[in-house]
Each structure stands twice: as structure tokens, then as C-alpha cells.
Amino acid sequence: MFREQHDSLTLVHYSDHETNAEKASQFRALNLNNSEQFKMKLRTQNHRRRNIKLLLLAVAILCDISIAESNDGVTHIKGGSDSVVWVVQLSDLHFSVHHPNRALDFAKFVGPALSLINPSLVLITGDLTDGKSKDLLTMKQNENEWVEYRRVLDTVVERSGLNKSLFFDLRGNHDSFGVPVVGCSFDFFSKYSISGQLGRNGCVNSVTVETKERKHLFVGFDSTMSTGLRGPTNLFGHPKDELLKDLDLKLSQWDSQSEKPVTKISFGHFPLSFSAPSISGRTLEDVFLKHSISAYLCGHLHTGFGVNLKRHHLLNDHFSPLQKLFQFSIHQSSFESTVNCSMGVTPIQDFWEWEMGDWRKSRAFRILAIDRGHVSYVDVDFKSGTKHAIILPTFPLDSRFMITSSCHHNYECKFVPPSSYEKIRALVFSVSPVVSVVARIYDSKSGNLDLVVETHMIRHADENATGDLYLAPWNYKAFEDASPDRYWLQIEANDIAGRSTLTQLRPFSINGHSFKVSWSWKEFFVMGCQWAALYYPIFWSALYFFFIFLLLPKALLVFPKKIYTYKNFIANKGLINGVLWFLQELCRIHTLWFGWLAYLFYLILFPWFMGQVFNEGENMVYMTYMGWAIETSNGKGKLEYVGSPDIMVVVLPHLLYVVLPAILVTGALTAERAIFREHVLAFLEKKKDDLRMDSRKTVLNDHQSSIVSNVHLCKRWIRKLLCVVCVAICWKHFMNCRTLLKAYEMNPVLHFLGYGISVPFLLSYGIIKTRNAG
């Protein structure tokens, strides 16, 4: 539909100029001399010109490649003042030898879709291959998957008709599984990816898409581990200070050089909730807020966690430490109730973070547009097959996920010209010719959606435009309202085949007010928690709790010599008495108590286990709560800990789902034994008066045996339940151990004997020691 290539505009312009010059030269030559000799001379000149033309073409192509290598490419787009820039984002492809349909569907759907959409750029934000075994437990590089990736991408590039240099693919954590260093024999990304083939070797790459009135700066970065561990302890982004410095420089490259306004977009693989700070404590969020980028595009989380994986970031010095660890809502709101339009006021610094889902299961595909600085997007999935039409409203913006705090400020202060608001605008991509496009606006004030505007949109008549932009004039001031969700927009397109395509209803606020949307608990868990900052607080809090649980009752026994028993609790019922009695019962089984205490010190002071963290051929390394101890590349034998906070996926589940319930259930077993003992003693005391003195010893033994047997088999149902809980804990622990065995190719006896058997041993010992009342 639109077959002009954006990145070849300068070259096309030069070629047209050369063609006109040739024609003029031929015309003058024919008028001067019509002889056969002159014709031969002219053919010679034309031959030379063609050779020069081919040479210049080759030079231009080489220049284009060198621009990609220098990471400072500028792509010019032909268009008038209403030109819009749009790009395509894909993420988490996870091409796998065990799931060939992912690659087959990608080749089937994406190539034709890109040919129809004709984007300025194609951004593929990580996890290009899966790197997992069929049972999902072993995670390392598989070269066959990378060969498939290159073959499929070559097919997609060819079908799309786009220049290969417009594709930017990034490394994800799956693409670095088991890669000890970039450039090694297992670094298949550098060999098979498009970025690797085009020589984009740096961690930060940028490209600028320029129109007549605006620059659009796109900066991508690779924040995967420099030492790529196998999964599952390879989960977080690890931007270094050098990367943050380069990112800062790339985002500021036009700040002092461009007279045109610049819209800044960054893209990477990891959400900011799964990005660790650098050694100096600086974060990606700090850099993005400094430059007040429009949006950060990422992947990694997939749609299994929810569809609202979006997050608004705002610079505010008044945020409490808790607010820096947790963001409880999608939006971060400013505390200022009034708008200050005075000159010299510090501009609002904020940006949107948009996670896009995955191709792996959802077949997700995103189109992002920048229309006069307004950034919008639409997500499409190809699970149901090819789309005959796609509509992307570019203005007004969705008040839920696209309006920033600066939108309201700019509107109230009239910093944006009214012409930016005077038309409803939308991009329409259709396989068949479009017959009509209709915009409808609904008013929800009454509680129902009442249609208040229905207007036909007209295709923007610009011969130089590279896409179908539809416009409809409207009285935007009539829709000023303090409510961000009073008015709703829907656009319908009808093609020549009679097919209709409708956009989803989206609220809008011409004033720039944000409609607050809440996360589900799963969405908050992955987007609202800053996990890199939470790992050590959770780890040490859990350990402090364990030590208090074990040491406090022992200290009460030894120093004040306060003894809490079941009898005391029955006589003086109270929460404190009950808790202290419960805790002291575990202390009375000394071996069990010392066993748990020793295990906690083991988890802090000694390696948990050893494993193979790289693809092949490397020595086994050990893991502690601080990370994997890897020998530094300088060869001097010095160890550094790698993989923190990634190891939290092993450490925290073990502490919270194995150690914590195991300690509690052993305490419960000892408490149940104390209750059982008191019942036995009380029953025996009651029967003493009925026994004859001469047969007291024999009858007492008979009765005690009968009572103990009866209560043990029929009345100790709490103990039976606790034993079932012990089995469940052991099962959970053994499943975790099985995962680690497969993931890191361990020997269960040599490499994690202490970690593997300690908890089951202590649980078994607790069950045995609490079997009898004595």
C-alpha cells in the first residue's frame, strides 16, 4: 500500500536529480550534433555516468551501514506538517525447537503486517529465543533456535519490503542464559541477530526519525547480565554505570543541536520493577526522569500477569521511602492542586512505562504512533489470524494509559498551540480500500453511553504522506470537563468488501486529566514492587524472625528462668502466654532446637549448593545468599558475587515456603505433644483413687498403656494433620531441589547435600521425638 522506504529518501532524491541531469545533457547534445560520432561519445559518457551512479549507490548503502554502526542514524521521513511517525514493537518471541509454531506464525503474520503498516522502525525488545529444555528446567543457549531466528527474520524482512537497518532487536535474559561473556562461542545473539549482523555492538543504540517539524529520538539499550547465568537465577536487568552514562548522552544528543522539538522514546527488555540499580545506586528511572522521555517500551513479563502492565513515573521529592519501594496505583500523582504557569518554573518530569506482552503465547503486536508529540499505541494479537484492518487513534489520547501530568499543565498554560487539539486524528491500515471512517463520541454523565457526536473522518490529502491519516474537525472546547472518563471515543472503518472494524471504547480528557485505573494483585506484584530494592530487606527480616522465634524463648528459660507451660496457659489464658508457651516447647527438645539454629547459620555463612551456571565446559561454582561466586576475568582468582537480586527466586521461596513453615510445624508438633502429655497425666491422676493399693503398680501400667494407645490412635488428629503438613513441605522442597538439579546439572550428594536433606531430616526428627508423651 505504501511502498516508499523512509531510510532511502536522501538516496532517492539524489537518484532523481542524476536522472534529470542525464536527460538535459542528452537533449543539449542531440541539438548540437546529430552525427554518429557524437552518438558514440554520448554512449560512452552515459556508460560512465551509469558506473558513477552505481558507485554512488554503493557508497550510499555503505554510509547507511556505517550510520547503524555508529548508533547515530537519522532517518528522514517525507511528509507535510501533519505527518505522523509510527513504529512497530514486538517482544518475547521465545522461538523454541520444542514449539515450532511460534516461528511459523511469526513468519506467516508479521511480514505481511509490516508490509501493510510500513513503519519507520521495528523494535524487537528481547527474548528472541527460548533457551529451555522440553521440561522447562534446563536453561541454556541452543544454536538451532538462533539459526531458526535468523532464517525467519530474513523471511520477514523480505516480505515486509523494509530495509533491514530499520529493525532493532535487543538481547533479553533468555538470550543470555549461560553466556559467560559477550563475544564468546555461546554468544549466539552477536552472531545471528540483526543488530549483531549490522555491527550494533554497543550496549546503547539510537536512531532519530525526523519529519518536517519534529525529531523523534529512539534509544535502545541492553541491560542483561554481563556474565550471563543460566536460569532461573537470570531474571533482572543489570544496567552498569557506564551504560547509564551512555544512555544519558544518547538521550541528550539533540538538546543543544536541534531547533525542532524532540520526542524521546527509550526501549529495552526489562520493566523498571525488574531492573537493579548500578553500583553507584543510580537507576534507569533516574535517567528517564531527567530527560522526561515520553515513554519507555519493554517486555519480559508476558500477558499472563495481566493486561494493565503499564506504569506512570513522576519525579517528586516528597515521596516517602515506602513509596519508592511500592507504587500502589498505575498513576503517580503530583501533590500540587493548582497549575503554576509562571516562567522559570521547573517543568514536570514524568514518563510512561508500557510493557507490551509477548509473542510466545499471546501473539502480541504493537503499533506506536507519535502525532505532533502525542504518543499513542494500539495492541493487536494474531491468535485469531490475519487482521484485515487496524485503527490507531492518535488524538485525543486515552486518559487511562497515555496522558502524562505535563498534558494538563500544557493545556491549562496554553503551552501547546490550539491547532494540536482542533481535529480528531487516527491512522487506518487496511488490506482493502477504505470506504468510510467514522468517529463517535459518547457522554457517560447520565450513567449510560449517550452518542453526542458522529462525524465522518477525511483522509489527509498529502501526496507525500506515508500512511493513511484520517482527520475530523471538532469543537474540542465543548469537551472540557474535570472528569477524565466522562467522554469516550470510538472509531469505525468500513472497507470496500463491506467489512467493519471498530476500536475499543477509550476515555479521553481534553484537559489532560488522568483516569485512575487500579492494578490487579498480580499486576501490582510484578509492576508496583521494586524487587531489586526489596530482596535484602525481605531476606534479613525473615532471618531475624527465625532467630527471634528460636532465641527469645531460650533466653527466657535461661536468664529470668521464666517457664511457660500448657498448665500456665490454661490457668492464665492470654495471647502472650500462649505464644511464649508455644515457643518454649521447641526449646525443650534440645537437639531439634540446636539443629534449626545451626541450619540458619549454615544458610548465612556457607554455600547453599554448587552448580554449572554457564553453557558448557566451565567449572562448578557455588551459590550463597549474595549470589554465585564467579572468578573474575582478570585471571587472578578473585571471586565476585554475580546474580543478585536474581537469586531471590531461589532464596526467598526456600525461606518463606520451606524453612518458615518447617520451623512452625515442628513447634506445633512439640506443643501438641505437651497437650497430649497433660491429658495423659490428668487422666492417670483421676484414676488413682479407684485403684487398689496391692495391685496399684500393675493396674497403673495397664491403664497408662491403654490410655496412651487410645489417645494416640483416636484423639491425636492434630498430630496427624501436622504430619501431613510435614509431608507437603518435604514434597515442595524436593520439587525445588529437582528443579535446581536439572537447571545446574548438580550431583545431589556432592553439590547440595546440606541444602537438600537438612529440612527433611529435621522434620523427620521432630515427628519421631514428639511421638510419645514422655
VEXTORDREN-329145 format. One line per field, with one value per residue (C-alpha): z, x, y; chain. Coordinates in steps of 0.25 Angstrom, whole numbers. Layout:
% residues N
c3 (Z|...)
c1 (X|...)
c2 (Y|...)
palo (A|...)
This chain:
% residues 774
c3 (0|4|-2|-1|8|19|20|6|3|2|-7|-16|-17|-22|-32|-38|-39|-46|-56|-59|-62|-71|-79|-80|-85|-95|-100|-102|-108|-119|-122|-124|-133|-139|-144|-142|-136|-125|-122|-119|-110|-103|-101|-95|-85|-82|-79|-69|-63|-60|-54|-45|-42|-37|-29|-22|-19|-13|-5|0|4|11|18|23|29|35|42|48|53|59|66|62|50|45|37|29|26|15|20|22|35|38|36|47|51|55|59|62|75|77|89|95|83|90|77|82|76|84|80|65|63|69|58|47|52|52|38|34|40|43|29|23|34|33|18|21|32|26|40|41|51|56|71|76|91|95|98|83|86|98|102|110|110|107|122|124|135|127|122|113|99|87|74|66|71|67|53|52|57|46|35|40|41|28|22|30|25|11|11|18|7|18|19|29|36|41|50|64|72|87|96|107|119|111|100|111|118|120|113|121|113|101|89|94|86|92|90|78|79|73|62|58|62|52|62|62|47|45|55|66|77|88|99|95|81|76|63|60|51|46|40|35|48|59|63|69|76|79|89|92|102|106|121|122|131|126|132|127|137|134|138|148|154|142|143|145|137|142|136|139|142|128|122|129|125|110|111|117|106|95|101|101|87|81|93|89|74|69|67|65|77|81|85|93|94|100|99|106|111|126|133|143|154|150|148|158|162|157|167|170|173|160|153|139|145|149|135|129|138|136|121|123|112|106|108|112|104|109|110|119|128|117|118|128|139|133|122|130|131|130|140|141|147|153|159|173|185|195|193|205|206|205|192|186|189|185|175|179|167|152|153|161|164|168|181|174|173|165|152|152|138|143|134|140|148|147|137|141|139|137|127|124|124|115|116|103|106|98|84|91|95|92|78|83|73|76|67|74|67|70|65|68|81|85|87|86|83|80|83|73|75|63|71|63|50|40|42|30|37|49|54|63|69|71|77|87|96|104|118|125|120|111|118|126|137|127|118|128|131|116|113|125|122|107|104|92|80|79|65|72|78|66|60|63|57|54|46|38|32|23|13|5|1|12|8|21|34|45|59|70|84|95|108|121|130|131|134|120|108|100|86|85|73|60|49|36|36|23|18|20|6|5|-6|2|14|16|22|23|34|35|41|46|51|64|75|85|96|97|103|114|127|141|139|132|128|124|109|101|87|77|62|52|38|26|14|0|3|14|26|38|49|62|72|87|94|101|111|108|115|106|119|121|134|136|139|150|148|158|157|160|171|161|153|165|169|156|153|166|175|173|175|174|186|193|193|205|214|212|214|227|232|230|237|249|251|251|261|270|269|274|283|291|298|301|307|316|321|324|329|336|337|333|330|321|321|316|330|332|319|323|337|331|317|308|295|301|310|299|289|299|303|289|286|299|296|284|293|302|290|290|278|270|274|272|258|254|259|252|239|239|242|230|221|225|226|216|201|199|187|175|160|146|142|128|115|115|119|132|146|156|165|178|182|195|198|192|178|170|173|159|157|151|137|141|144|158|165|171|173|171|174|162|161|172|173|163|173|181|172|179|193|197|193|201|213|212|207|213|225|231|231|235|247|251|249|257|268|266|268|281|286|282|290|302|301|300|312|321|316|320|333|337|333|341|353|353|353|365|375|369|369|380|387|386|370|368|360|351|348|347|336|329|329|325|313|309|310|303|292|291|291|281|271|272|279|273|260|261|261|248|241|245|239|226|226|228|216|208|212|208|195|192|196|188|175|177|178|166|158|163|160|145|144|148|146|160|167|179|188|185|181|191|201|213|206|201|213|225|225|223|234|244|241|242|255|260|257|264|276|278|276|291|303|311)
c1 (0|11|24|33|45|47|62|65|59|72|77|64|65|80|76|65|74|84|73|69|83|85|73|77|91|85|75|86|96|85|83|98|102|94|106|109|122|115|105|117|123|109|108|122|118|105|113|122|110|104|116|118|103|105|117|110|98|108|115|101|98|111|108|95|102|113|102|96|110|112|98|95|86|76|64|57|42|35|23|15|12|2|12|11|22|19|27|25|29|30|35|37|37|43|46|48|51|40|30|32|18|24|34|24|13|23|27|13|7|18|24|10|6|19|17|3|7|21|26|38|45|43|47|48|51|57|55|57|59|54|67|59|58|45|43|46|56|69|72|84|86|82|89|77|68|77|78|63|62|71|64|50|55|61|48|40|50|48|33|31|39|46|61|68|74|60|60|66|66|71|76|67|70|67|77|88|85|99|107|119|124|119|127|129|126|112|108|99|92|104|105|90|83|80|87|99|99|99|110|102|112|109|100|93|88|80|73|66|53|52|40|38|34|40|51|47|59|58|69|70|79|84|84|85|96|110|112|100|96|86|72|65|75|75|63|67|73|87|90|104|109|115|102|94|105|104|89|89|98|89|76|83|89|79|77|86|87|73|63|52|45|49|41|49|45|54|53|59|55|53|42|48|42|52|64|74|82|96|108|107|92|87|75|69|57|67|72|58|52|64|61|46|44|31|31|39|35|39|35|39|26|17|1|0|1|-10|-13|-11|5|6|13|13|26|27|39|35|44|32|31|33|43|31|26|40|39|24|15|1|-6|-3|-2|7|0|6|3|1|-14|-12|-5|7|9|20|32|44|36|43|35|28|37|30|28|20|25|18|20|15|12|18|18|21|6|-2|4|4|8|8|8|12|10|15|6|11|17|5|9|-1|-2|-11|-8|-12|-12|-11|-16|-29|-22|-19|-25|-32|-31|-24|-28|-19|-26|-15|-23|-30|-21|-26|-27|-24|-11|-5|-7|4|4|10|-2|-11|0|2|-13|-16|-4|-7|8|2|-4|-19|-17|-12|-26|-35|-36|-39|-28|-26|-17|-24|-17|-26|-23|-35|-38|-45|-59|-62|-57|-66|-63|-73|-72|-81|-85|-85|-91|-104|-99|-101|-93|-100|-96|-93|-84|-84|-75|-68|-53|-46|-33|-22|-19|-4|3|16|9|14|1|-14|-16|-31|-36|-49|-50|-58|-61|-51|-55|-68|-62|-54|-58|-52|-56|-45|-55|-68|-65|-62|-57|-59|-55|-61|-55|-62|-55|-59|-62|-73|-64|-65|-54|-57|-47|-49|-56|-46|-48|-41|-39|-36|-32|-21|-27|-23|-34|-28|-28|-25|-15|-20|-11|-3|-1|3|13|21|20|18|28|43|48|63|62|53|62|71|60|51|63|68|54|51|64|62|48|54|65|55|46|57|65|55|48|62|67|54|57|72|72|59|56|42|36|23|15|2|-3|0|-7|-19|-19|-16|-21|-15|-8|5|5|1|11|22|18|17|32|38|33|42|54|51|55|70|75|63|65|80|78|69|79|91|83|80|95|98|89|97|111|113|110|96|100|109|105|108|104|109|106|117|132|132|136|125|123|115|104|101|90|99|100|108|123|129|144|147|152|166|170|175|166|158|143|131|117|108|93|88|76|73|76|64|55|63|66|52|43|52|52|37|31|40|48|37|26|36|40|26|21|32|28|13|18|25|13|3|12|11|-4|-5|5|-4|-17|-10|-5|-19|-26|-16|-17|-32|-32|-22|-33|-40|-28|-26|-13|-8|-9|-6|6|1|-13|-6|3|-9|-17|-6|-3|-18|-19|-7|-11|-25|-22|-10|-19|-32|-30|-17|-23|-16|-3|-7|-11|3|10|2|7|22|20|15|27|37|30|31|46|49|42|50|63|59|58|72|78|73|76|90|94|97|100|91|101|113|107|96|95|94|83|76|74|74|60|54|64|59|45|46|54|43|32|40|43|28|22|21|16|29)
c2 (0|10|5|17|14|24|22|23|37|44|34|34|49|48|38|47|58|50|45|59|63|52|55|70|66|57|68|78|68|64|78|82|70|58|51|37|40|49|38|28|39|41|26|26|37|30|18|25|32|19|14|26|25|10|14|26|16|6|18|22|8|7|20|15|3|12|20|8|4|18|17|31|28|39|34|45|44|51|58|71|78|67|55|45|35|21|9|-6|-13|-28|-35|-48|-57|-69|-77|-91|-105|-110|-100|-98|-91|-78|-76|-81|-72|-60|-63|-64|-52|-42|-40|-36|-28|-20|-18|-13|-3|1|6|15|5|-9|-11|-25|-24|-37|-52|-55|-70|-78|-86|-96|-111|-118|-120|-105|-108|-107|-93|-90|-86|-95|-91|-97|-87|-76|-82|-82|-68|-62|-70|-65|-51|-51|-56|-45|-34|-39|-40|-27|-19|-11|-8|-18|-6|-1|-14|-13|-25|-26|-37|-42|-50|-63|-59|-58|-71|-78|-68|-65|-52|-45|-50|-64|-76|-77|-63|-66|-53|-46|-56|-57|-45|-33|-24|-33|-34|-19|-17|-11|-16|-5|-6|6|9|21|25|38|39|53|60|74|79|70|60|46|40|25|20|5|-2|-16|-17|-32|-38|-36|-50|-58|-68|-80|-78|-78|-68|-59|-51|-36|-25|-20|-6|-2|12|12|8|19|29|25|25|39|44|38|44|58|57|67|76|87|84|84|95|85|79|65|54|44|29|18|3|-9|-23|-22|-14|-4|-13|-23|-14|-14|-1|1|0|15|14|21|15|15|23|34|36|35|45|54|55|54|44|41|26|14|2|-12|-27|-38|-40|-46|-45|-56|-46|-36|-27|-14|-15|0|10|25|30|44|52|56|59|57|42|34|23|13|20|18|3|1|8|4|10|11|26|34|47|61|67|81|84|97|99|109|115|125|126|119|108|95|86|74|62|49|38|25|11|1|-14|-20|-35|-46|-53|-66|-69|-56|-53|-39|-28|-13|-1|12|26|40|51|65|60|52|37|26|12|0|-14|-25|-40|-50|-62|-61|-59|-48|-34|-28|-14|-7|6|14|27|37|49|50|41|30|37|23|20|31|45|50|60|70|69|76|86|89|91|100|109|108|104|95|102|101|94|82|80|84|70|56|48|33|24|14|2|-7|-18|-14|1|8|14|22|25|30|36|35|41|37|44|36|46|40|27|22|24|34|37|52|53|45|50|45|46|50|44|54|59|59|53|52|45|31|25|27|38|42|55|61|75|77|87|82|93|86|74|81|74|72|57|49|38|46|45|32|31|20|20|11|8|1|-5|-7|-22|-18|-21|-13|-10|-4|1|-1|10|19|30|43|57|69|76|66|59|44|34|25|11|0|-12|-26|-32|-40|-27|-20|-31|-30|-15|-8|-15|-10|-24|-21|-12|-22|-34|-32|-25|-38|-47|-41|-39|-54|-58|-48|-54|-68|-64|-57|-70|-79|-70|-62|-74|-80|-66|-66|-80|-77|-63|-59|-74|-72|-85|-85|-98|-102|-102|-88|-84|-91|-84|-71|-70|-59|-57|-55|-67|-75|-71|-72|-86|-90|-85|-91|-105|-105|-101|-114|-123|-118|-126|-121|-107|-107|-113|-102|-91|-98|-98|-84|-81|-90|-82|-69|-74|-85|-88|-94|-102|-103|-104|-101|-87|-86|-94|-104|-107|-98|-102|-103|-91|-89|-80|-72|-63|-52|-59|-68|-67|-65|-64|-50|-49|-44|-58|-55|-64|-53|-56|-47|-50|-50|-51|-42|-40|-51|-62|-57|-67|-78|-72|-65|-77|-86|-77|-74|-87|-97|-92|-84|-94|-105|-97|-94|-108|-114|-104|-108|-123|-120|-112|-123|-133|-124|-124|-139|-141|-132|-140|-153|-149|-143|-156|-164|-155|-157|-172|-173|-173|-184|-194|-204|-202|-216|-216|-201|-203|-214|-207|-193|-199|-205|-193|-184|-193|-193|-178|-175|-185|-179|-165|-167|-174|-168|-154|-148|-144|-131|-138|-146|-133|-127|-140|-137|-123|-128|-137|-126|-117|-128|-130|-115|-116|-128|-121|-109|-118|-125|-112|-108|-121|-120|-106|-106|-121|-124|-137|-138|-144|-136|-122|-119|-130|-120|-111|-123|-132|-123|-119|-133|-138|-128|-130|-145|-144|-135|-145|-156|-148|-144|-158|-161|-153|-154)
palo (A|A|A|A|A|A|A|A|A|A|A|A|A|A|A|A|A|A|A|A|A|A|A|A|A|A|A|A|A|A|A|A|A|A|A|A|A|A|A|A|A|A|A|A|A|A|A|A|A|A|A|A|A|A|A|A|A|A|A|A|A|A|A|A|A|A|A|A|A|A|A|A|A|A|A|A|A|A|A|A|A|A|A|A|A|A|A|A|A|A|A|A|A|A|A|A|A|A|A|A|A|A|A|A|A|A|A|A|A|A|A|A|A|A|A|A|A|A|A|A|A|A|A|A|A|A|A|A|A|A|A|A|A|A|A|A|A|A|A|A|A|A|A|A|A|A|A|A|A|A|A|A|A|A|A|A|A|A|A|A|A|A|A|A|A|A|A|A|A|A|A|A|A|A|A|A|A|A|A|A|A|A|A|A|A|A|A|A|A|A|A|A|A|A|A|A|A|A|A|A|A|A|A|A|A|A|A|A|A|A|A|A|A|A|A|A|A|A|A|A|A|A|A|A|A|A|A|A|A|A|A|A|A|A|A|A|A|A|A|A|A|A|A|A|A|A|A|A|A|A|A|A|A|A|A|A|A|A|A|A|A|A|A|A|A|A|A|A|A|A|A|A|A|A|A|A|A|A|A|A|A|A|A|A|A|A|A|A|A|A|A|A|A|A|A|A|A|A|A|A|A|A|A|A|A|A|A|A|A|A|A|A|A|A|A|A|A|A|A|A|A|A|A|A|A|A|A|A|A|A|A|A|A|A|A|A|A|A|A|A|A|A|A|A|A|A|A|A|A|A|A|A|A|A|A|A|A|A|A|A|A|A|A|A|A|A|A|A|A|A|A|A|A|A|A|A|A|A|A|A|A|A|A|A|A|A|A|A|A|A|A|A|A|A|A|A|A|A|A|A|A|A|A|A|A|A|A|A|A|A|A|A|A|A|A|A|A|A|A|A|A|A|A|A|A|A|A|A|A|A|A|A|A|A|A|A|A|A|A|A|A|A|A|A|A|A|A|A|A|A|A|A|A|A|A|A|A|A|A|A|A|A|A|A|A|A|A|A|A|A|A|A|A|A|A|A|A|A|A|A|A|A|A|A|A|A|A|A|A|A|A|A|A|A|A|A|A|A|A|A|A|A|A|A|A|A|A|A|A|A|A|A|A|A|A|A|A|A|A|A|A|A|A|A|A|A|A|A|A|A|A|A|A|A|A|A|A|A|A|A|A|A|A|A|A|A|A|A|A|A|A|A|A|A|A|A|A|A|A|A|A|A|A|A|A|A|A|A|A|A|A|A|A|A|A|A|A|A|A|A|A|A|A|A|A|A|A|A|A|A|A|A|A|A|A|A|A|A|A|A|A|A|A|A|A|A|A|A|A|A|A|A|A|A|A|A|A|A|A|A|A|A|A|A|A|A|A|A|A|A|A|A|A|A|A|A|A|A|A|A|A|A|A|A|A|A|A|A|A|A|A|A|A|A|A|A|A|A|A|A|A|A|A|A|A|A|A|A|A|A|A|A|A|A|A|A|A|A|A|A|A|A|A|A|A|A|A|A|A|A|A|A|A|A|A|A|A|A|A|A|A|A|A|A|A|A|A|A|A|A|A|A|A|A|A|A|A|A|A|A|A|A|A|A|A|A|A|A|A|A|A|A|A|A|A|A|A|A|A|A|A|A|A|A|A|A|A|A|A|A|A|A|A|A|A|A|A|A|A|A|A|A|A|A|A|A|A|A|A|A|A|A|A|A)
